[in-house]
Amino acid sequence: MLLLNQNAIAACNPKDIVKNVEHNYYQYPVDCHIEFGKLRSVEEERKKQVEHLNESIRLKDLAIDTANKRIELWQNTTYKVEDRLIRLERNNDKIKWIYFGLGIFVMGAATYGASRLK
């Protein structure tokens, strides 16, 4: 694009540009018109390229957003699972004490029952 722009400017020799004072406009040589016409035809391709690049950037941003959402979901799931494990460990400690107490109660009941058998 830059190279074509320079070619178009180089084709327009300032000495060949004629100023029409009566109608207040400049008359450019044919080579200058041809080079700027080439530049104009490339402009459509450049617009398409810019559209494709913008679409690529949009898709990249969408992919990053999706990845961030996945990370947040994974973190939330991890925190929930960790909380459940902590609650299970606490409950296991409580259950162990309940089983210990029940064991003492059963031993006391068995001892009492055995003493009543005489």
Secondary structure by P-SEA (a helix, b strand, c coil): caaaaaaaaaacccccccccccccbbbbcaaaaaaaaaaaaaaaaaaaaaaaaaaaaaaaaaaaaaaaaaaaaaaaaaaaaaaaaaaaaaaaaaaaaaaaaaaaaaaaaaaaaaaacc
